[in-house]
Structures are given as C-alpha cells and as structure tokens.
C-alpha cells in the first residue's frame, strides 16, 4: 500500500490558535438546538455553530493558518491511521455517544436510552423514521471533538507521538476518514489484521505486486467490511470508497497502470467475497449483520491467492473478473 506523509495538516495544527473559529472543548452547559429539522441536546462542550460546518469549513481553518507558516521542517510530524484511531477512541469515551453502527442487539436498550435523552421530543417511531439524520447529527459533533483533540494535542506536544505509523495518510485519506469518524477504528483494525495475515501466510515472499500482494488487498477489503459496522451494504460501500481513494490519491497514480488496476481488481474480489458470505437481518431500527470471522476470510482468500492469475496487461486483468491477479 502506498504511503504518503500528510505534511500540511499536522504542521498547520501546530499553529492553529484561538482565532480559528473553533474553541477548546471546555466544560460548559449543553446547548439545545434544532439541527436538520430535529431538536437535540448537544453533547457537553459542543457549540451550536459547528452543527452547520462543512468539510470545506474545516479545511479553510487549516489552510488559512498554513499560508502564514515558513521555515518549518515538514519531517517533524506525520499522521497515521493509528493516530486517528487513537483520537476517535478518546472522543467516544469522553462523551456518551450511542453505538452509531446500530448493529447492537445486545446494546439496544443502552443505545435507545442515549438517543432518547439527546432527542427528548422524539417518539420511538420518530426515532426510527429519522435515524439517518440522527446519526448525521452525532457524527457532526464527533468531527468537532476530533478536530479539537487533534489541535490541542499537537499544540501541547508539538509532535504526534505515534505508536504505529506504518500507514501514513494522504491528505485525501485523512479528510475521508475525518468526515466518517465511525469508520476509523474498523478501518485501522482491518489494515493491521490484513498485513499480519499476509506476513503469516507468506513469510518468505516479497509482497509487492505478487500473489501475496493480491491476497493482502483482497483480504483488506473483506476485513474492512467485517470490522467497520453499519448495514451490510454500507460496509461494502465504505470499503470501496476508502480503498479506491487509497489507490487513486497518490501523486504517482496511473489510471492505465498495471499496478493500480491490479490493486483495484483485487480489492473488488475481497468485497465480492464478503457480499456472498455475510447476511443481514432487520428488526426495528436495529439490525444484525452476520459476518464471517477474520480467520474464515483469510483462509478463503488465501485459497483464491494460490490460484491467482499472472497478468501482463490491463485487459487480461479485467477479463479475470472472479479471480485474484498478480503482475509479478
């Protein structure tokens, strides 16, 4: 997987001050607002103005400061997938958010009690009718808290203290994850697990463009679907969105290149495998997705990798629509 240091974002955060329009998330009275047509009691420390923030608003806050920075060494810090996972974990634990995946049969009562407390005017049926809007309102608050936490932590330490930095994010990947905070942890877990299985099953093979690489990409997509939560279709859609962005956001992206087409093809095989092997049952606003285990996915895709097809051109990759492919 391609890795690119995300320079501008973190460097700018080192210098974002009180004039950014976002203030520290201090303890304060919870505001009651109408957002997207629903009356909601915001989480503690969330100001009403950020409920209308767009991704461009957050980008503008950073870019406005970055332009004023000079003589800064961009190697001082970088942001990894593990960093984002670390920070969103803190956000989830700091404020009392419900399980936004709604894949929570065992947590149904707890999830509903949180939603009812935050949206006290809604009946059970109205919660069901507006659940997508409710999720959006919670995610908007999470984005604000995530942004503040990133800013305050980098200001205090000056440099991110990363534990696992093997997956540095491009700017495009960062913003995609930032705007989908409930997907961060599952994506990070899937990334680490896929790499671990590759190392275990192909210990003596160079993984670049080989059938070992085909295995990892395909398993990565299947594991993202298993770990991110949400409806079955939303898991598959997210896996496609993020992994396609990963292949196409690099400056070296070549739409007609063998490597890019190999990776996109093998990504698709992994998602298709998940689609065939996962089921979903619905009950009220909650649902239950039954996914294969990590081990089942790894073993099945390993068998596909052993029969991976060697390809020398893009047309041969596309002609093997149900098989893994490699170019080396």
C-alpha positions as CSV (number, residue, x, y, z in Angstrom):
1,X,0.0,0.0,0.0
2,X,1.3,3.4,-0.9
3,X,2.3,5.7,1.9
4,X,2.5,9.5,1.8
5,X,3.3,11.8,4.7
6,X,0.5,14.2,5.5
7,X,2.5,17.4,6.0
8,X,0.2,20.4,5.7
9,X,-2.5,19.2,8.0
10,X,-0.4,18.5,11.1
11,X,2.0,21.4,10.6
12,X,-0.9,23.8,10.4
13,X,-2.4,22.3,13.6
14,X,0.8,23.1,15.4
15,X,0.0,26.8,14.9
16,X,-3.8,26.9,15.0
17,X,-4.7,29.3,17.7
18,X,-7.8,30.8,19.3
19,X,-8.7,32.8,16.1
20,X,-9.6,29.7,14.1
21,X,-13.2,29.9,14.9
22,X,-13.1,26.6,16.8
23,X,-12.6,27.0,20.6
24,X,-11.2,24.4,23.0
25,X,-13.8,21.9,24.1
26,X,-14.1,23.2,27.7
27,X,-16.8,22.0,30.1
28,X,-19.9,24.1,29.6
29,X,-23.7,23.8,29.7
30,X,-25.2,21.6,26.9
31,X,-26.9,23.6,24.2
32,X,-30.4,22.8,22.9
33,X,-30.6,23.4,19.1
34,X,-32.6,22.5,16.1
35,X,-30.4,20.7,13.6
36,X,-31.5,19.2,10.3
37,X,-35.1,19.7,11.5
38,X,-34.7,17.9,14.8
39,X,-34.4,19.4,18.3
40,X,-31.3,17.9,20.0
41,X,-29.5,18.4,23.3
42,X,-25.9,18.7,22.1
43,X,-23.1,16.8,23.9
44,X,-21.2,18.8,26.5
45,X,-18.8,21.3,25.0
46,X,-20.4,21.3,21.5
47,X,-21.3,24.9,20.4
48,X,-24.3,25.1,18.1
49,X,-22.3,26.9,15.3
50,X,-20.4,23.8,14.4
51,X,-23.5,21.9,13.5
52,X,-23.5,23.7,10.2
53,X,-19.8,23.2,9.5
54,X,-18.9,21.5,6.2
55,X,-15.7,19.7,5.3
56,X,-14.6,22.9,3.4
57,X,-15.0,24.9,6.6
58,X,-12.6,22.6,8.5
59,X,-10.2,22.7,5.5
60,X,-10.3,26.5,5.4
61,X,-9.4,26.8,9.0
62,X,-6.3,24.8,8.4
63,X,-5.3,26.4,5.1
64,X,-5.7,29.9,6.4
65,X,-3.0,29.2,9.0
66,X,-0.8,27.1,6.8
67,X,-0.2,30.1,4.4
68,X,1.4,32.1,7.2
69,X,3.9,29.3,8.1
70,X,7.5,29.5,6.9
71,X,10.9,27.8,7.6
72,X,9.2,24.7,9.1
73,X,10.7,21.3,8.6
74,X,7.8,19.1,7.4
75,X,9.5,15.9,8.7
76,X,8.7,17.0,12.3
77,X,5.4,15.1,12.4
78,X,3.1,12.9,10.4
79,X,-0.3,11.5,10.9
80,X,-1.1,7.7,10.7
81,X,-4.2,5.7,10.6
82,X,-3.4,4.6,14.1
83,X,-3.2,8.2,15.3
84,X,-6.8,8.9,14.1
85,X,-8.0,5.7,15.7
86,X,-6.4,6.7,19.0
87,X,-8.0,10.1,18.9
88,X,-11.5,8.9,18.0
89,X,-11.3,6.4,20.8
90,X,-10.8,9.3,23.2
91,X,-13.7,11.2,21.7
92,X,-16.1,8.2,22.1
93,X,-15.0,7.7,25.7
94,X,-15.2,11.3,26.7
95,X,-18.8,11.9,25.7
96,X,-21.7,9.5,25.9
97,X,-22.3,8.6,22.3
98,X,-24.6,5.7,21.3
99,X,-23.4,2.8,19.1
100,X,-23.8,4.6,15.8
101,X,-23.4,1.3,13.8
102,X,-26.8,0.3,15.2
103,X,-25.5,-3.3,14.9
104,X,-26.1,-3.7,18.6
105,X,-28.7,-6.2,19.5
106,X,-27.0,-6.7,22.9
107,X,-26.8,-2.9,23.4
108,X,-30.2,-2.0,22.1
109,X,-31.6,-0.6,25.4
110,X,-28.5,1.4,26.1
111,X,-28.4,2.8,22.6
112,X,-32.0,3.8,22.7
113,X,-31.7,5.4,26.1
114,X,-28.9,7.7,24.9
115,X,-30.8,8.7,21.8
116,X,-34.0,9.4,23.8
117,X,-32.0,11.5,26.2
118,X,-30.4,13.6,23.4
119,X,-33.7,13.8,21.4
120,X,-36.3,14.0,24.1
121,X,-39.2,15.1,21.9
122,X,-39.0,12.2,19.6
123,X,-41.2,9.1,20.0
124,X,-39.8,5.6,19.2
125,X,-41.4,5.7,15.8
126,X,-40.0,9.1,15.1
127,X,-36.5,7.9,16.0
128,X,-37.0,5.1,13.5
129,X,-38.1,7.5,10.8
130,X,-35.2,9.9,11.4
131,X,-32.4,7.5,12.3
132,X,-30.1,8.6,9.4
133,X,-30.5,12.2,10.4
134,X,-29.8,11.4,14.0
135,X,-26.6,9.6,13.0
136,X,-25.5,12.6,11.0
137,X,-26.1,14.9,13.9
138,X,-24.0,12.7,16.2
139,X,-21.2,12.5,13.6
140,X,-21.1,16.2,13.2
141,X,-20.4,16.5,16.9
142,X,-17.8,13.8,16.7
143,X,-16.0,15.7,13.9
144,X,-15.8,18.8,16.0
145,X,-14.4,16.9,19.0
146,X,-11.9,15.0,16.9
147,X,-10.7,18.3,15.3
148,X,-10.3,19.9,18.7
149,X,-8.5,17.0,20.2
150,X,-6.0,16.8,17.3
151,X,-5.4,20.5,17.6
152,X,-4.9,20.6,21.4
153,X,-2.7,17.5,21.5
154,X,-0.4,18.7,18.8
155,X,-0.2,22.2,20.4
156,X,0.7,20.6,23.8
157,X,3.3,18.2,22.5
158,X,4.4,19.9,19.3
159,X,4.7,16.5,17.6
160,X,2.4,13.5,17.4
161,X,3.8,10.6,19.4
162,X,2.8,7.7,17.2
163,X,3.0,4.1,18.2
164,X,2.1,2.5,14.9
165,X,2.9,4.7,11.8
166,X,3.2,2.1,9.1
167,X,0.1,3.6,7.3
168,X,0.7,7.3,6.9
169,X,-2.3,9.0,5.4
170,X,-2.5,11.1,2.3
171,X,-4.5,14.4,2.7
172,X,-7.4,12.9,0.8
173,X,-7.5,9.8,3.0
174,X,-7.3,11.9,6.1
175,X,-10.3,14.0,5.2
176,X,-12.3,11.0,4.1
177,X,-11.8,9.4,7.5
178,X,-12.3,12.6,9.3
179,X,-15.7,13.0,7.7
180,X,-16.6,9.4,8.6
181,X,-15.5,9.1,12.2
182,X,-17.4,5.9,12.9
183,X,-15.4,4.1,10.3
184,X,-11.9,5.0,11.6
185,X,-11.3,2.3,14.1
186,X,-12.7,-0.6,12.0
187,X,-10.6,0.5,9.0
188,X,-7.5,0.7,11.1
189,X,-8.1,-2.7,12.6
190,X,-8.7,-4.3,9.2
191,X,-5.5,-2.8,7.9
192,X,-3.4,-4.2,10.6
193,X,-5.0,-7.6,10.5
194,X,-4.6,-8.0,6.8
195,X,-0.9,-7.2,7.0
196,X,-0.5,-9.7,9.8
197,X,-2.2,-12.5,7.9
198,X,0.0,-11.7,4.8
199,X,3.2,-12.0,6.9
200,X,2.0,-15.2,8.5
201,X,0.8,-16.9,5.3
202,X,3.6,-15.6,3.0
203,X,6.6,-15.3,5.3
204,X,9.3,-15.6,2.7
205,X,7.7,-13.7,-0.2
206,X,8.2,-10.2,-1.4
207,X,4.7,-8.8,-1.1
208,X,4.9,-6.1,-3.9
209,X,2.7,-7.0,-6.9
210,X,2.9,-10.7,-6.2
211,X,0.0,-13.0,-5.3
212,X,0.9,-12.2,-1.7
213,X,0.0,-8.6,-2.5
214,X,-3.2,-9.8,-4.2
215,X,-4.0,-11.7,-1.0
216,X,-3.5,-8.7,1.2
217,X,-5.5,-6.3,-0.9
218,X,-8.4,-8.6,-1.2
219,X,-8.4,-9.6,2.5
220,X,-8.1,-6.0,3.4
221,X,-11.3,-5.1,1.7
222,X,-13.2,-8.1,3.2
223,X,-11.9,-7.3,6.7
224,X,-12.9,-3.6,6.4
225,X,-16.4,-4.9,5.7
226,X,-16.3,-7.2,8.7
227,X,-14.9,-4.6,11.1
228,X,-16.4,-1.1,10.3
229,X,-20.0,-1.8,11.4
230,X,-23.2,-0.5,9.8
231,X,-25.5,-2.2,7.4
232,X,-24.1,-4.8,5.1
233,X,-24.4,-2.5,2.0
234,X,-22.9,0.5,3.9
235,X,-19.8,-1.6,4.9
236,X,-19.2,-2.6,1.3
237,X,-19.7,1.0,0.1
238,X,-17.2,2.3,2.6
239,X,-14.6,-0.4,1.8
240,X,-14.9,0.5,-1.9
241,X,-14.7,4.3,-1.2
242,X,-11.7,4.2,1.1
243,X,-9.6,1.6,-0.7
244,X,-10.2,3.1,-4.1
245,X,-9.2,6.5,-2.7
246,X,-6.1,4.9,-1.3
247,X,-5.1,3.7,-4.8
248,X,-6.0,6.9,-6.6
249,X,-5.0,9.7,-4.3
250,X,-1.2,9.2,-4.7
251,X,0.7,11.6,-7.0
252,X,2.0,8.5,-8.9
253,X,-1.5,7.3,-9.7
254,X,-1.7,6.0,-13.3
255,X,-5.3,5.1,-14.4
256,X,-3.9,2.8,-17.1
257,X,-1.1,1.3,-15.0
258,X,-0.9,-2.4,-14.3
259,X,-0.3,-2.0,-10.6
260,X,-3.3,0.3,-10.0
261,X,-5.6,-1.9,-12.0
262,X,-4.3,-5.0,-10.2
263,X,-5.0,-3.5,-6.8
264,X,-8.4,-2.1,-7.7
265,X,-9.3,-5.5,-9.1
266,X,-8.2,-7.5,-6.1
267,X,-9.9,-5.0,-3.8
268,X,-13.2,-5.8,-5.6
269,X,-12.7,-9.5,-5.3
270,X,-12.5,-9.1,-1.5
271,X,-15.7,-7.1,-1.3
272,X,-17.5,-9.5,-3.5
273,X,-16.4,-12.4,-1.3
274,X,-17.8,-10.6,1.8
275,X,-21.0,-9.8,0.0
276,X,-21.6,-13.5,-0.8
277,X,-20.7,-14.7,2.8
278,X,-22.4,-12.1,5.0
279,X,-26.1,-11.8,5.8
280,X,-28.3,-9.2,7.4
281,X,-31.5,-9.5,9.4
282,X,-33.5,-6.4,10.4
283,X,-35.6,-5.7,13.5
284,X,-37.0,-2.3,14.1
285,X,-34.3,0.5,13.8
286,X,-31.6,-2.0,14.7
287,X,-30.2,-4.8,12.5
288,X,-27.9,-7.7,12.8
289,X,-25.2,-8.4,10.3
290,X,-23.7,-11.8,10.5
291,X,-20.2,-11.6,9.0
292,X,-17.6,-14.3,8.5
293,X,-14.7,-14.4,11.0
294,X,-11.3,-13.0,10.2
295,X,-9.9,-16.5,10.0
296,X,-12.6,-17.6,7.6
297,X,-11.9,-14.7,5.4
298,X,-8.2,-15.2,5.5
299,X,-8.4,-18.9,4.6
300,X,-10.9,-18.4,1.8
301,X,-8.9,-15.6,0.2
302,X,-5.7,-17.5,0.7
303,X,-7.2,-20.3,-1.5
304,X,-8.0,-17.6,-4.1
305,X,-4.5,-16.3,-3.9
306,X,-3.0,-19.7,-4.6
307,X,-4.9,-19.7,-7.9
308,X,-4.1,-16.0,-8.7
309,X,-3.7,-15.3,-12.4
310,X,-0.5,-13.8,-13.7
311,X,-1.3,-10.8,-16.0
312,X,0.8,-8.7,-18.3
313,X,-1.7,-6.1,-19.4
314,X,-4.9,-4.3,-18.2
315,X,-7.2,-6.2,-20.5
316,X,-6.1,-9.6,-19.0
317,X,-6.7,-8.2,-15.5
318,X,-10.3,-7.2,-16.4
319,X,-11.0,-10.5,-18.2
320,X,-10.4,-12.4,-14.9
321,X,-13.4,-11.0,-13.2
322,X,-13.7,-13.7,-10.5
323,X,-10.1,-14.4,-9.8
324,X,-7.3,-12.7,-8.0
325,X,-4.5,-11.4,-10.3
326,X,-0.8,-10.5,-9.9
327,X,1.7,-8.9,-12.2
328,X,5.0,-10.1,-10.7
